[in-house]
């Protein structure tokens, strides 16, 4: 049954991404704003999350939303634990601000999905050009943060298996320090239901815990990232103790 449900959910995403992408491209062609294009993309991502609840039985339990800055002009860099594709759909659906992902440019080649994200205010990088990529993240990130878009990054760089810790990279902390905005750590236990490389998903609850904003003024990037890592990993152990026995 779990296999059938997983196939059905995948088909829902494949079928629905086509009309949503078409709308995004039409809005762009007609000169529509980036905010309008983002709203269409967010609606599709929310549909993916909702259909995961209806079809797969994956529910979300969120704590800490009250920690997020209330000032609409306040920029934020979200640093999120990455275990599966689920949180990439979920974060824009639940956050009160438009989000800009930092992602590898190869994703732009994916039909419809890649065309969509290529039409949004995102930050795509060439991982083969590490220095140039970092400069681009800082420059573009500052522009987006200044216009009210929050930047979201996965500091481990890739999806991690349940109970595992990756190598936390300091680029997100450097961006926040350079832009003068706080970082917000986020722990997500998505691998309980949606494992990193598994096609079959299982019913259950994905916990999302949002930490308090951490000021960046006067901080060093490595020290700041260590604080983020310690908070996220401690929170992951609290939320999903079975994974860390």
C-alpha positions as CSV (number, residue, x, y, z in Angstrom):
1,X,0.0,0.0,0.0
2,X,2.8,2.4,0.8
3,X,4.3,1.8,-2.6
4,X,1.0,2.6,-4.3
5,X,0.5,5.7,-2.3
6,X,4.0,6.9,-3.2
7,X,3.4,6.3,-6.9
8,X,0.1,8.2,-6.7
9,X,1.7,11.1,-4.9
10,X,4.6,11.3,-7.4
11,X,2.0,11.3,-10.3
12,X,0.1,14.2,-8.6
13,X,3.3,16.2,-8.4
14,X,4.2,15.5,-12.1
15,X,0.8,16.2,-13.4
16,X,0.2,19.4,-11.4
17,X,3.7,21.0,-12.0
18,X,2.9,21.4,-15.7
19,X,-0.1,23.8,-15.4
20,X,1.5,25.7,-12.5
21,X,4.7,26.2,-14.4
22,X,2.8,27.3,-17.4
23,X,1.1,30.0,-15.3
24,X,4.4,31.1,-13.9
25,X,5.9,31.4,-17.5
26,X,2.8,33.3,-18.7
27,X,2.9,35.7,-15.8
28,X,6.6,36.3,-16.5
29,X,5.9,36.8,-20.3
30,X,3.2,39.3,-19.5
31,X,5.5,41.3,-17.3
32,X,4.1,40.1,-14.0
33,X,6.0,40.8,-10.8
34,X,8.3,38.4,-9.1
35,X,5.9,38.4,-6.1
36,X,3.1,37.2,-8.4
37,X,5.2,34.4,-9.8
38,X,6.3,33.4,-6.3
39,X,2.7,33.1,-5.2
40,X,1.9,30.7,-8.0
41,X,5.0,28.6,-7.1
42,X,4.1,28.6,-3.4
43,X,0.6,27.4,-4.2
44,X,2.1,24.4,-6.0
45,X,4.5,23.6,-3.2
46,X,1.7,23.9,-0.7
47,X,-0.3,21.4,-2.9
48,X,2.6,19.0,-2.7
49,X,2.6,19.2,1.1
50,X,-1.1,18.9,1.3
51,X,-1.3,15.9,-1.0
52,X,1.5,14.3,1.0
53,X,-0.9,14.5,4.0
54,X,-3.9,13.3,2.1
55,X,-2.2,10.5,0.1
56,X,0.9,9.5,2.1
57,X,-0.3,10.3,5.6
58,X,2.6,12.6,6.3
59,X,1.6,15.3,8.8
60,X,3.6,18.3,9.9
61,X,4.0,19.5,13.5
62,X,5.5,23.0,13.7
63,X,6.8,24.7,16.8
64,X,8.6,28.1,17.1
65,X,6.8,30.1,14.5
66,X,6.5,32.9,17.1
67,X,10.3,33.1,17.1
68,X,10.4,34.5,13.6
69,X,10.9,38.3,13.2
70,X,7.6,40.2,13.0
71,X,9.1,43.3,11.2
72,X,8.2,42.9,7.5
73,X,11.5,44.7,6.6
74,X,13.7,42.4,8.6
75,X,15.8,40.1,6.5
76,X,16.7,36.6,7.7
77,X,18.9,33.7,6.6
78,X,17.2,30.4,7.4
79,X,19.6,27.5,8.0
80,X,17.7,24.3,7.8
81,X,18.5,20.6,8.5
82,X,18.2,18.8,5.2
83,X,17.0,15.1,5.2
84,X,14.8,14.9,2.1
85,X,13.0,16.8,-0.6
86,X,10.0,17.3,1.8
87,X,11.4,20.4,3.5
88,X,12.1,22.0,0.1
89,X,8.4,21.9,-0.5
90,X,7.4,22.7,3.1
91,X,9.4,25.8,3.9
92,X,7.9,28.2,1.3
93,X,4.5,26.8,2.2
94,X,4.8,27.8,5.9
95,X,7.0,30.8,6.0
96,X,5.5,34.3,6.1
97,X,8.0,35.8,3.7
98,X,9.0,34.9,0.2
99,X,12.1,32.6,0.2
100,X,15.1,32.4,-2.1
101,X,16.9,29.0,-2.3
102,X,20.5,28.6,-3.1
103,X,20.7,25.7,-5.5
104,X,23.0,24.2,-8.1
105,X,22.4,25.4,-11.6
106,X,21.9,21.8,-12.9
107,X,18.4,21.9,-11.5
108,X,17.4,24.5,-14.1
109,X,17.6,21.7,-16.7
110,X,14.7,19.7,-15.2
111,X,11.6,20.2,-17.4
112,X,8.9,22.3,-15.8
113,X,10.3,22.3,-12.3
114,X,13.6,23.8,-13.4
115,X,11.8,26.3,-15.7
116,X,9.8,27.4,-12.7
117,X,12.6,28.0,-10.3
118,X,14.5,29.7,-13.1
119,X,11.7,32.2,-13.4
120,X,11.8,33.1,-9.7
121,X,14.1,35.2,-7.5
122,X,16.4,32.4,-6.5
123,X,20.2,32.0,-6.3
124,X,21.6,29.4,-8.6
125,X,25.3,28.6,-8.5
126,X,28.0,26.6,-10.4
127,X,29.5,24.3,-7.8
128,X,32.5,23.8,-10.0
129,X,33.4,27.5,-9.5
130,X,33.4,27.6,-5.8
131,X,35.0,31.1,-5.3
132,X,32.8,32.7,-8.0
133,X,29.7,30.9,-6.6
134,X,30.3,32.2,-3.1
135,X,30.7,35.8,-4.4
136,X,27.5,35.4,-6.3
137,X,25.7,34.1,-3.2
138,X,26.8,37.1,-1.2
139,X,26.0,39.7,-3.9
140,X,22.6,38.2,-4.9
141,X,21.7,37.3,-1.3
142,X,22.2,40.9,-0.2
143,X,19.9,42.2,-3.0
144,X,17.2,39.7,-2.1
145,X,17.4,40.3,1.7
146,X,17.2,44.1,1.1
147,X,13.9,43.7,-0.8
148,X,12.3,41.6,1.9
149,X,13.0,38.1,0.6
150,X,14.5,35.6,3.1
151,X,17.3,33.4,2.0
152,X,17.2,29.7,2.9
153,X,20.2,27.5,2.9
154,X,21.0,23.9,3.9
155,X,24.3,24.2,5.6
156,X,25.2,20.5,5.3
157,X,25.0,21.0,1.5
158,X,23.1,17.8,0.8
159,X,20.5,15.5,2.2
160,X,21.5,13.5,5.2
161,X,20.3,10.1,6.3
162,X,18.2,9.9,9.5
163,X,20.4,10.2,12.5
164,X,23.4,11.4,10.6
165,X,25.3,14.8,10.8
166,X,26.9,16.3,7.8
167,X,29.7,18.8,7.6
168,X,28.2,22.2,8.3
169,X,29.5,24.9,5.9
170,X,29.8,28.5,7.0
171,X,28.6,30.2,3.7
172,X,25.1,30.9,5.1
173,X,26.6,32.5,8.2
174,X,29.0,34.6,6.1
175,X,26.0,35.9,4.0
176,X,24.1,36.8,7.1
177,X,27.1,38.6,8.7
178,X,27.8,40.5,5.4
179,X,24.2,41.5,5.0
180,X,23.8,42.4,8.7
181,X,20.8,40.1,9.3
182,X,20.1,37.3,11.8
183,X,20.2,33.6,11.1
184,X,17.4,31.3,12.2
185,X,18.2,27.6,12.7
186,X,15.5,25.1,11.8
187,X,15.5,21.4,12.7
188,X,13.4,19.0,10.5
189,X,12.8,15.3,11.0
190,X,11.5,14.6,7.5
191,X,13.6,11.3,7.1
192,X,11.2,9.6,9.6
193,X,8.6,9.5,6.8
194,X,10.4,10.6,3.6
195,X,13.9,9.0,3.6
196,X,16.7,10.6,1.7
197,X,17.0,8.2,-1.3
198,X,13.9,6.0,-0.8
199,X,11.0,6.1,-3.2
200,X,8.5,4.7,-0.8
201,X,7.3,7.1,1.9
202,X,5.6,6.1,5.1
203,X,2.9,7.8,7.2
204,X,3.9,9.7,10.3
205,X,4.7,13.1,11.7
206,X,7.5,15.4,10.5
207,X,8.5,17.8,13.3
208,X,9.7,21.3,12.4
209,X,11.3,23.3,15.2
210,X,12.2,26.9,14.5
211,X,14.9,28.4,16.8
212,X,15.2,31.9,18.0
213,X,17.0,34.4,15.6
214,X,20.7,34.6,16.3
215,X,22.2,38.1,15.9
216,X,25.2,38.3,13.6
217,X,26.7,41.7,14.5
218,X,30.3,41.3,15.6
219,X,30.3,37.5,15.0
220,X,32.8,35.3,13.1
221,X,31.2,33.0,10.6
222,X,32.8,29.8,11.9
223,X,31.8,30.6,15.5
224,X,28.3,31.5,14.4
225,X,27.9,28.3,12.4
226,X,29.1,26.2,15.3
227,X,26.3,27.7,17.4
228,X,23.8,26.9,14.7
229,X,25.1,23.4,14.3
230,X,25.0,22.7,18.0
231,X,21.4,24.0,18.3
232,X,20.1,22.0,15.3
233,X,21.8,18.7,16.2
234,X,20.7,19.0,19.8
235,X,17.1,19.7,18.7
236,X,17.2,16.8,16.2
237,X,18.1,14.5,19.1
238,X,15.3,15.8,21.2
239,X,12.7,15.5,18.3
240,X,13.8,12.1,17.0
241,X,15.6,10.3,19.8
242,X,15.2,6.9,18.2
243,X,17.4,7.9,15.3
244,X,20.3,8.7,17.7
245,X,20.4,5.7,20.0
